[in-house]
Amino acid sequence: MTKRLIVTHHAPDCDAIGSSWILKRFDAQHYATAQHAFVDPGATIDPSEAERLGFQMHEVTHVDTGLGEFDHHQPDRGLLRICATSLVYDYVCRIHPELKSDVALQAVVAFVTDDDHFGEVNWPEPDNLRYSFMLSSLLHGFESVDPHDDDSQMAFGLKCFDCAYAALKENIQARDIIAEAGQPFEIDGLKCLAVETKNDSVMKYAQKTGFALVIRKDPSSGEVRVKARPDTSVDLKPLAELITQLDPNGTWYYHPSGKMLLNGSKKHRHQRPTKLSLQEVVEAAKTALSRT
């Protein structure tokens, strides 16, 4: 494993962390165990400081600072819609061309680039407080959390990027599963979907794309989850009553909102999966929820 030091600016932001994350995760041969050092914005690390940390300058890579390969603050780059993260992405795609087809990674780069150019000013309701939960805002808030330092902020950001990338991959997979394995049906004119998959993101993704009711069965655990969009008139109570008759041994939870009927949850560790097949749950839903 090559010894490397990644240098970026103090109080690392989305771009500093995103560019570091791509190096560490997608050029792992060189950067998986890379350490970090921090300098003032625009600066490079002094060779004596690098040596104090145990590195020679040929083992040092600057990102989002230093006006080098992975910086975008040079005069000729200032008006380009690029950032350190997009420059590092271009680099890893040159050495690993297969990454060009990684849609989740493309989404990460697009987000960081938009964030680095203050693109959220053009987002819907840009002054809405919900954006305080966005990664860039969390990083800014992290600077007010005591105790903290550059290393802990970088570690926090890297973990956030890992989580975001995993969620993106699952959502993209959910889109493909719906297209390839989803079983659309209707209840009183409402678009519904049944699908057998381990991917739990399918449920939210399907509802976001217009399905009023989604039924998912996990093929490995046998558990079933039924959810209705909150903006519909669907109340799952009649289905809950019928399901408990059809499956008295399974562990079912009817949410008081009327929009969820769950036979599986990561929050519940002692549950019994249903013996009902996906099609049997679909038929029960048609019977219990149809008003005609």
N, C-alpha and C positions, 0 to 999 in steps of 0.2 A: 504494500500500500504506500503510495506516494505521500510524503509529508507536505502539507500545504497550510498556509495562513491566509485567510480571507480578511481583507481590511475594508472597512466601510466607515461611515461617519457616526459620531456619537448620536444618541437617541434615535436608533435605527427606525425608519418608517417602513411602509409597505414595500417600497421599491428596493431599499437596502436589504430587507429581509427576504423579499421574493427572489431577488437575484441570487442571494446566498443559498436559498432553499433549492433552486433549480440546480446549482452547481453540486450541492451535497447529495441531492436525490437522483439526478440524472447524469451526472458525471462522477458516479460514486467511486470509480476506479481511482480517481485522483483526489476527490474532495469529501468522501464519506466521513472521514474522521478529521476534517479540517478544523482548525481552531479559528477564533475571531480576535481581531484587534480593532480599535476604534480611534479615529482621528477627527480633527475639525473638518467641516465640509470643504471639499475641494482639495484638501491636502493629501499627501502621500505619507506613508510611514517612514520614519528616519531609519536608515540602515542599521544604526547602532541599537535602536529600539527593537527592530526585527531580530537582530542577533541576540539581544538580551532575552527575547522570548524563545530563542532556539532555532531561528530560521535565517537562511540566506535569502537575498532578494529574489533569486530565481524561483524560490518556493512561495513567493508572495503574489496574491491576486487581489487587485483593488476593484471594488464594485461600488457604483454610485458616488464615487469620489476619485480624485486623482487625474481626471482628464485622459484616461487611458481607454483601452478597448471596451471596457464595460462601464463607461461613464458617458453621459449624454449632455453635459453642460458646456461643451465647447461651442464657440460662436457659430460654427457651421452646422451644428446639430440642434441648436436652440429652438428652431421653429419646426423641427421634425416631430412627428407623433411617435416618438420612441422613448424608451426609458432603459435603465440598467437591466431590468428584468427581461425586456424584449431583446436586448442585445445578447444577454446570456442565453436566452432561448434560441436565438439564431445560431449561436456557437454550438450548443448541444445538438441541434438538428443537423449541423454539418458533420459531427462525429457519430451521431446516431440517427440516420435519416428516418428510421421508423417512427420517431417521435413526432414527425410532421402530421401523422394521422391520429395523434392522441388529442381527442376533442376536449377532454377535461383539462389538459395542460394548456391548450389554446385559450380556454376560458379563463384560466388563472392569469395568463399573460395579458389578455384583453382587459381584465378587471384592473390589474395593477397599472397598466398603461393609462386607462381612463382615470383612475384615482390620481396618478402622478400629474395629470394635466387638468386636475380639478373638473373632470367630466361630470361629477355628480351635480354640478350647478344646473345641468340640463335634465336631470332626472325628474320624474313626477314628484310634485310636492317637495322640492329640494330642502325646504326648511323644516320638514317633519322630523319630530324628535326620534322616530324609529331608526333613523340613520345613525343615531348614537351607538347602536349595536353593531355597526359595520366595523370591519377589522381595523381600518385606518383610525376610526374614532376610539376603538378600544386601545390601540397602541398609544394614542395621545393621552388617554386616561391613565394608561399604565405609568406614564411619566409622573403622575401625581400620587401614585401608590407608593407608600413607604413601608419597608425598605425596597429599593430597586436599584439596578445599575444597568449599564449597556448590555452586559452578558445575559442578565435575567430577562431583559426585554427582548433580546434576540431569541433566547430559548422559548419564550412565550410565543413569539411570532412564528417561529419555525413549527411549533406544535399546531398552531392555528392553520398554517398552510397545509400541513399534513391532513388535518381534519377536513378542511375545505376541499382539498383534492379528492379525498375519499368520498365525500358527499357528492361532488360533481360526477365522479365515475358511476356512483350508484344511481344518480338521477338520469344520466345518459343511458345507462343500461335499462332503467325503468322504461324510458321512451321506446327503446328497441323491443323490450319484452311485450309491451302493450301492442305494438304493431305486429309482432310475430306470433304471440301466443294468447293475446287477449280475446275473450269471447263476449262480444257486445250483445246485449239484449235490452228489452224495454219493459217498463212497468207503467202503465197508464200514460204512455207517451214520454216518460222520462228515460234518458239515456243511462244505461247501467252497464257495468263491466264485471265479468268474472275472470279470474286468472289464477293459475297455479304457479307459484314462484316463491323463492326464498327472499326475494328483494322486497322489503317493506316499503321502500320509497315509491313503489308502483301506485300505492293507494293515493297518496297526496298528489302525485304527478297526474294521475288519471282525473282526479277531481278538479285540478287546476285547468285541465284541458276540456272540461265540460261534462264529465260523467257525474250524474247526480248521486249514484250509488255504486260502490265498489265492493266486491267480495273477493278476498284473497285467501287461498289455502297454501300453506307451506308444505311442500311435498316431503320434506325430511322429518318435520316434527308432527305433521298432521293437523296443526292448529289452523283455525279459521278466524279471520277478522272481517267485520262488515262495518263500513262507514258510509254515511250520507253527508253530502255537502251541507254546511250550516245555513246556507241561504235557500234551502228547499223546504217544502212542507212535509217532507218525509219524517215519520216517527217510527222508529224501529221496535216500539214496544210490542205490537202484534206479532212481529217476527220472533222476538225474544220469548214470548209466551208459547208460540208454536215450536220453536227450537227446543225448549226445555222438555216438551212432551216427546219430541222425536229423539232427543238425546239426553236422557236424564243423568247420564254418568259423566258427561263432559263438563268441564269448568267454564261457565259462561258468565260474562259480566255485562249487564245492560247499563250504559251510562245514562244518568238522569237527564242529560240534554236531549235524549231520544235519537242522537245521531251516531252512536257507536254501540256495537254488539261484539264483544271480544272473547275469543276463546284462546287467545295467546297474547302475552305481553312480556317484555323484558323486565317490567316492574314486578311481575308476579312469578315467583320461583317454584310454587307448588301447585301447578295446574294440570288437569287431565285433558289431553287433546280429544277432539270430537271424533267419533267413528263415522260421521257423515261425510260423504263425498262432496266435492265441489258442486257437482250437478244437483245433488240432493238439497244443498243449501240454497242454490239458485231457485229450484222449484218451490222450496218453502217460502222464499222471499216473494215469488210471484203470487203464491197463494195468500200469504198473510198481508201483503202490502197493496194488492190490487183492490181498487174501489169499484170495479165493474164486475 
